[in-house]
Amino acid sequence: MLKQITNVRVSFCPFSKSTTSTKVFLNRVLSKENSTANPSCKIDIVTTNFAKDPSTIDVTFKDGKKLHISSGGGGKMSGDDIIAQVQKYSKRLSQQEDLKSQ
């Protein structure tokens, strides 16, 4: 998942029940498989003390596109939904790279 990503910034309150999807996403990003796929990807984790603050995920791709996802405060996105959004654009970038290299 991280092969096409240059930067990931995650901000959330670790004690809030509404941040489960953000924690799932962060767990996948920090997996050994992903970290070895792109060791130069910068991952910033910001924790807040306020449970009512929305959790946010900011992803910057190799081509400069930025994806902002806010999943707190009644958001209905699951961790898998967030991962699917990120992977969708990553896959598109990989396909474009493959076409250019042929």
Secondary structure, DSSP 8 states (H G I E B T S, - for coil): -GGGEEEEEEEE-TT-GGGHHHHHHHHHHTSHHHHHH-TT-EEEEEE-S-TTS--EEEEEETTS-EEEEE--SS----HHHHHHHHHHHHHHHHHHHHHHH-
